[in-house]
């Protein structure tokens, strides 16, 4: 994971914690009243995850790198070198 990826996923968690804090800081507000219920908290978490999952591919297409993906592993036996010792001349 890159440093930008740590910042991005940290931002996602920060948004979730800020939203959940509203339930105890301002329980009389509309969002606080929604987040005090289990389904309201789950709905908020899903909404944040869905929003971030739509923004992330947009940023990846613009060149941001959040995580490196390893390439395919090549067997050492399957080398691409051309064998020259056992070839008979034509």
C-alpha positions in Angstrom: 0.0 0.0 0.0 1.3 3.4 -0.8 1.3 6.5 1.4 -1.6 7.9 -0.6 -3.5 4.7 0.0 -3.0 5.0 3.7 -4.2 8.6 3.6 -7.3 7.6 1.5 -8.4 4.7 3.7 -7.6 6.8 6.8 -9.9 9.5 5.4 -12.7 6.9 5.0 -12.3 5.8 8.6 -12.1 9.4 9.8 -15.4 10.2 8.0 -17.0 7.1 9.6 -15.8 8.0 13.1 -17.0 11.6 12.7 -20.4 10.4 11.6 -20.7 8.0 14.5 -19.6 10.7 16.9 -22.6 12.8 15.9 -24.8 10.2 17.6 -23.3 11.1 21.0 -22.4 14.7 20.4 -25.7 15.8 18.9 -28.3 13.1 19.5 -31.2 15.5 18.9 -30.1 16.3 15.3 -31.5 14.3 12.4 -28.3 12.5 11.7 -27.7 11.8 15.4 -31.1 10.3 15.8 -30.6 8.1 12.7 -27.1 6.9 13.8 -28.4 6.0 17.3 -30.2 3.0 15.7 -28.4 -0.1 14.5 -29.9 0.1 11.0 -29.2 3.8 10.8 -25.5 3.3 11.7 -25.3 0.4 9.2 -26.9 2.6 6.5 -24.5 5.4 7.2 -21.5 3.1 7.0 -22.7 1.5 3.7 -23.4 5.0 2.3 -19.9 6.1 3.1 -18.4 2.9 1.7 -20.4 3.2 -1.5 -19.5 6.8 -2.0 -15.8 6.1 -1.5 -15.9 3.1 -3.8 -17.4 5.3 -6.6 -14.7 8.0 -6.0 -11.7 5.7 -5.9 -11.9 4.3 -9.5 -12.3 7.9 -10.7 -9.1 8.9 -8.9 -7.3 5.7 -10.1 -8.1 6.6 -13.7 -6.6 10.0 -13.1 -3.3 8.4 -12.1 -3.5 8.1 -8.3 -2.0 4.9 -6.9 -3.5 3.6 -3.7 -2.0 0.1 -3.7 0.5 -1.9 -5.7 -0.8 -5.2 -7.1 1.8 -7.9 -7.5 2.3 -9.2 -11.0 2.0 -12.9 -12.0 4.7 -15.2 -10.6 6.8 -16.8 -13.3 8.2 -20.3 -12.8 12.0 -20.4 -13.1 11.6 -23.6 -15.2 9.5 -21.8 -17.8 12.3 -19.5 -19.0 11.9 -17.7 -22.3 15.5 -18.3 -23.3 16.2 -20.2 -26.5 18.0 -23.5 -26.1 21.1 -23.7 -28.2 23.1 -26.7 -27.0 20.8 -29.6 -28.2 19.8 -28.1 -31.5 21.1 -30.0 -34.6 22.2 -27.9 -37.5 19.9 -28.0 -40.5 
